[in-house]
Amino acid sequence: MTTALCSRLAIILCEPQSPGNIGAVARAMANFGVTDLRLVNPCEHLHPEARKFAVGASHLLGTARLYPDLAAARADLHLTIATTRRPGRLRGELLDSTELPALLAAAPAMTRIGLVFGREDCGLSSDEVAQCTHAVRVVTSSDVGSLNLAQALLLVLYELARNPDNGQSTAQAALPEQAELDGMFTQLDEILDRIAFSNPSRPEATRYRLRQLLARCHPDREEVALLRGFFAQLASSINDWRGRRRG
């Protein structure tokens, strides 16, 4: 893995439950030269057990940044890759881990990237997967498919390390930060509610699919600004509608 990629890569753990697992993740990061550790509502990450499992990487525990939720942890990043083994209609397309190096190599040179890992017992929720720009899986046995946090991270980082960037990306347009996309999706959600487009009993079904559609278009910052302006004008022009469509 190149030094440039390491400097742009953040590891995000959502609600890790074991200090030992956090320490093992820190050690795996140090094995590959990654230093940006972000913890969402974690257990005691400075516990002696965490330091024990971190071995020579305990300094990463001291510099880890804490966040109340995934949205805050990924706000300043451009690409976020959820790691999950569970497919589902609302989870979108799951890339194989071997496809990840090509995805990152195609991104603009200054793109900040987050690898997002879920809880030890239940992984990432569908909502958390939907918040990320992509989702990736590591193919494992169907009998015992789940991986330990540090194991999963090691496998993903190894894929990136053995497939270094193939030259400089030719992409020129700057990607939007996740906070900018969140603002756009909040506007879209408001419009969907006001025109009663979503199913009230399961509004996330429509919202997640529309987010996936827009994510596949890979809008740059100017295009996101254009869409946000369009959504703002639309929101100020429509009349709220709570009835059922006919015809």
N, C-alpha and C positions, 0 to 999 in steps of 0.2 A: 504494500500500500504506500502511495506517495506521501511525502510530508505535507504537501498542499492539501490533499484530501483529509488527512488526519486533523489538520487545523480547522477544517470546515465541518467536522463530524461531531454531532452530539448524541449521547446515549441517554434515552429517557426511560426510566422505570416507573410504571404506574402502580402506586400503592404496594410496593414490595413488602412482604410480610416477615421475612427472615433476615436479621442482620448478617448472618453468614453468607447468604446469597448476594447481598449488596457488596460485601467484601470480595467475594469470588468474581463478581462482575468488574470491580475495580481492578483486580489482578488481570483479568482477560483484556481490559482496555489497555493496561500498561504493556501487555505482551505485544500489542500492535501500535503503540504510540499515540493512542487516543486519550485525551485529557478532560473533555467536557462531559461531566456526569450531572444529570438533572433528575431529581427525585420528586415524584408527585405524591404528596401525603404519605410519606414512608413511615416504617417503624423506626426504632432508634438506630440511625445509620452510623453513629459513633460508638456503638456498643463494643465492648472488648471482643466479642465474637466476630464482628465485622472486621476489626483490625487484624484479628488472627487469620482470617481467610484471605484478606487482602495481601498478606505477606509483605512484599516490598512496594506495594502500591497504596499503602494506607494514607499517603498524602492526598490521594484523589478523594478520599472520604472527607477530608477537611475542607477541600475546595468545592465539594458538591453543592449545587444550588437547589433550594427547596421551593416547591410551587404548590398551590392549593388544588390545581386541576390541570388537565392536559392542555387545555386551551392556552393557559398562561405559559406553560413550559415550552410550547412550540411557537409562540407568537412571533418571534424574531427570525424563525427559520423559513426557508423557501420550499423545501421538499421534506415531507415526513413519510417514513415507511413503517407501517404497522406490521408487526410480526404475529402471525396467527396460523393455526392449522385447521381452523373450522371454516369451511366454506358456507355460503349462504347468499340468498338473493340480495339482501341488504348490505352485504359485505363487498360486493363488486368482484372484479377479477383478481384472483390471487396469483401473483407472479411466482415463478420458481426462484429459489435463492440464487441459482446460477445466472439468472437474467439481471440481477441487481447491478453488477459492474457496468454493463452496457448502458443501463438507465442513468447511472450517475455520471458516466463518462460523457454522455450526450448533453448534460446540463451545462449552462454557462459557467465560466471559470470561477466566479465568486459565489456560487450557490452554496448556501448553508443548509446542511442536511441533518435530519434527526432520524435515528433508529429507535422505534418505540416498542417496548416490551411490557407485557401485562402481568397480572398477579400470578403467583405460583399455583393457586388452586383453580382459577377460572379464566386466566388470560385477560384479554381485552374485550370490553363490551362492544356490541355492534355500533353504538354511538361513537365510541373512541376510534374504532376502525374507520368510521365514516368521516371523522375529523381529519384523517391523514390523507395525503395526496395519492398514496399507493399502499398496497398490502402485499406482503411476501410470505411464503411458507417454505419450510424445510421439509422435504419428503422423508417421512419416517414410517415405521411399522404401524399397521392399523391396530395391532394388539396393544402396544404401549407407545402411543404417538407423541405425547407431550415431552418436552425437554426441560431440563433445569435451566434457570435463567442464564447462568454463566455458560452452559453448554450451547444454548441457542445463540448467544452473542458471539462465542468463539467461532461457530460455524459460519455465521454471516460475515464476520470480520476476515476470516480465512478466505472466503470467496472473493472479497475485495482485495486482499493482499496478493493472491495468486493470479489475479486478473487486473494488473495495474492499469491506470488510465492510458489509453492509446492516443497519446498526443493531446494537443490543446483542442478543446471543444470549439466548433465553429459557430455555436449559438451566440447571438449578439444581444437579443432583447433580454432585459432584466426581468427575472421572475418576481411575482409579488410575494411579500411576506405573508405568513399564515394569518396574522392579525388582519391584514387587508382582505383576504379571502373570507375570513369570518364576518367582517363587516358587510361584505357583499351578500353572503348567505343569510345574514340576519335580515337584510332588506328583502330578500327573496321570500323568506319565511313569513314576514309580515304581509306581503302581498298575497301569498297563498292563503293565509288566514282570512284576510279581508274579502277575498273573492270566493271563499268557501270551496276552494279547489281540492283540498286534502280530505281524506276520510277522517272524520273527527275521532273515530275509535282507534285509528292507527295513523296519525299524521306523519310519523317518521318514514313510512313506506314511500310516500311521494317525495318527501324532502331528500332522503338519502339518494334516491334514483336521480333526481335532478342535480344533486351535488356531484354524483359520479359522472353524469353527462358533461357538466361544465368542466370537471377535472380532466376528462379525456381530451378536451380542447386545448389544454395547457395555455391559458391566457397569460399574456405578459402584463406588466404593471399598467401600461397605458390602456390595454384592453379591459382590465379590471376596473380602472377609473371610468372608462366609457360605459361599461355595464352598470356601475353604481350610479352614474348620472342618469342613465335610462330608467333604472328601477326607482330612483328618487322622483323623477318626473311622472312615472306611472303611478306611484303611490299617492302623489298629490292630485292626480286626475281622476282616479277611480272612485266609484261609490261603493261603500261596503255592501256586501250581498250575503244574506244568510239563507236564501231559499234554495230549492232544488232545481237543477237545470231540466228543461223539457226538450223533447225532440231528439 
